[in-house]
Amino acid sequence: MRQWITGWAGCAALALAGSASATSYQLMDFGNQGSGLAIANGLNAAGDGVATASPGGPLTVYQGFRTGTGGARALQPLLPGEYTRALGLNDRGWAVGDTRHADGWARAVLWKKNKPLDLGKWHGMWNSVALAINRQGDVVGYSDHGARYSYGIVWSGGTMRQVGPGQTTANGINDAGEVIGNQRPYPSNGTLNCWRQPAGGSASYLPKLAGNLCSVAAINQAGDIAGGSMAPDGRWHAVLYRAGLPIDLGSLGGAMTVAAGLNDQGGIVGYGLLPDGSSRALLFAVGTDPVDLNTLLDPVSGAGYELLQAIRINNNGQIAATARKDGTTRAVLLTPLP
């Protein structure tokens, strides 16, 4: 089981960080470590990001990197010759993800000042992957036994513990220690559940809009959750979970929309498919239609870019996104213009 790559929209004037507003976004390319593609995965309050590149193109060869002051820097593997993926970043600049052997086995890693720390794997499992980290340094992810089953894990203070109901992934954690994740029964019965678990408490399932599928991707400090759920129209819709209940964030008329990230001011970003199957990075807001971020892109800095997915949004309204330019996939930072 793997994390869904997954979330504020409004009309042309968007209230993004407190009282700040933006009608357009300036684009900065994260770089791609000399490869043919790069995918954005994380963002912190300073506007630093993490991404994963695939040098030379093959999707089985990865290079995780982070950006910020000083430009893009590759994240070092645990052992020479291993591949790395950068999947999360906190406000202290600590990154998480995994390193992978050439044979495909993965180990969850925490990077502090680019030094990798092996987080370990759960008892009897083959792999571990770290997906998110809060300000205190608590890390969440999963440890699995190949494609058969996985367990949601929290790494904290040098220890690890299992979280969630049964076979799960832990996808997000806030500073209060509340964890969110997905759960798929093994053997699979076609159901995908989502859950939340407060620090020191028990996990509980989150309701779906309809059907038997839902997924969650990020949680803010208030406990609001970005994700997606099967809707009554039979399509996957972006949702905001507030007070434990799902709010439908709408559709583009295509097969799906997904809320991938949210901030503490109510900003939600994600992506969706148009009826023709093409992907668009989106802003969501409760009660309004999703807005295509491409329509808000500064024409100078954004020339030649097509925004495909918006992954994270910080409290300054900056957005980490994945775009296409000149036939290659790029990780980019969008900053709201006054």
PEQUI-V789250 format. One record per residue. RES is the residue in one small letter. PHI is phi as a letter, one per 20 degrees, with the letter a starting at -180 (none if undefined). Layout:
# PEQUI-V789250
((RES/PHI) (RES/PHI))
This chain:
# PEQUI-V789250
((m/none) (r/c) (q/f) (w/f) (i/f) (t/c) (g/none) (w/none) (a/c) (g/b) (c/e) (a/f) (a/e) (l/d) (a/e) (l/d) (a/d) (g/m) (s/e) (a/f) (s/c) (a/b) (t/d) (s/b) (y/c) (q/e) (l/d) (m/c) (d/f) (f/f) (g/n) (n/b) (q/l) (g/m) (s/d) (g/e) (l/b) (a/b) (i/c) (a/f) (n/c) (g/b) (l/b) (n/d) (a/f) (a/e) (g/n) (d/f) (g/c) (v/c) (a/b) (t/c) (a/d) (s/c) (p/g) (g/n) (g/o) (p/g) (l/f) (t/e) (v/d) (y/c) (q/c) (g/f) (f/b) (r/c) (t/c) (g/q) (t/g) (g/n) (g/n) (a/f) (r/c) (a/f) (l/e) (q/f) (p/f) (l/f) (l/c) (p/g) (g/n) (e/e) (y/e) (t/c) (r/c) (a/d) (l/c) (g/b) (l/b) (n/d) (d/f) (r/e) (g/n) (w/e) (a/d) (v/c) (g/r) (d/b) (t/d) (r/c) (h/f) (a/f) (d/e) (g/o) (w/f) (a/d) (r/c) (a/f) (v/c) (l/d) (w/d) (k/d) (k/l) (n/m) (k/e) (p/f) (l/d) (d/f) (l/e) (g/n) (k/c) (w/f) (h/g) (g/m) (m/e) (w/e) (n/c) (s/b) (v/c) (a/e) (l/d) (a/b) (i/b) (n/e) (r/f) (q/f) (g/n) (d/f) (v/d) (v/c) (g/r) (y/b) (s/c) (d/c) (h/d) (g/m) (a/e) (r/e) (y/a) (s/b) (y/c) (g/f) (i/c) (v/d) (w/d) (s/b) (g/l) (g/n) (t/c) (m/c) (r/b) (q/e) (v/c) (g/n) (p/e) (g/n) (q/e) (t/b) (t/c) (a/d) (n/d) (g/b) (i/b) (n/d) (d/f) (a/e) (g/n) (e/f) (v/d) (i/c) (g/a) (n/d) (q/b) (r/c) (p/f) (y/c) (p/f) (s/f) (n/d) (g/n) (t/d) (l/c) (n/d) (c/c) (w/b) (r/c) (q/b) (p/f) (a/g) (g/m) (g/d) (s/d) (a/f) (s/c) (y/f) (l/e) (p/f) (k/d) (l/f) (a/a) (g/m) (n/c) (l/c) (c/b) (s/b) (v/c) (a/c) (a/b) (i/c) (n/e) (q/f) (a/e) (g/n) (d/f) (i/c) (a/e) (g/a) (g/b) (s/b) (m/f) (a/d) (p/g) (d/e) (g/n) (r/d) (w/e) (h/d) (a/f) (v/c) (l/d) (y/e) (r/c) (a/l) (g/n) (l/d) (p/e) (i/d) (d/f) (l/e) (g/n) (s/c) (l/e) (g/n) (g/e) (a/f) (m/a) (t/c) (v/c) (a/e) (a/d) (g/b) (l/b) (n/d) (d/e) (q/e) (g/n) (g/f) (i/c) (v/c) (g/r) (y/b) (g/b) (l/d) (l/f) (p/g) (d/e) (g/n) (s/f) (s/e) (r/c) (a/f) (l/c) (l/d) (f/c) (a/b) (v/f) (g/n) (t/c) (d/f) (p/g) (v/d) (d/f) (l/f) (n/f) (t/f) (l/d) (l/e) (d/g) (p/f) (v/e) (s/f) (g/e) (a/g) (g/n) (y/e) (e/c) (l/f) (l/d) (q/b) (a/d) (i/d) (r/b) (i/c) (n/e) (n/f) (n/e) (g/n) (q/f) (i/c) (a/e) (a/b) (t/d) (a/c) (r/d) (k/b) (d/l) (g/n) (t/d) (t/e) (r/c) (a/e) (v/c) (l/d) (l/d) (t/d) (p/f) (l/e) (p/f))
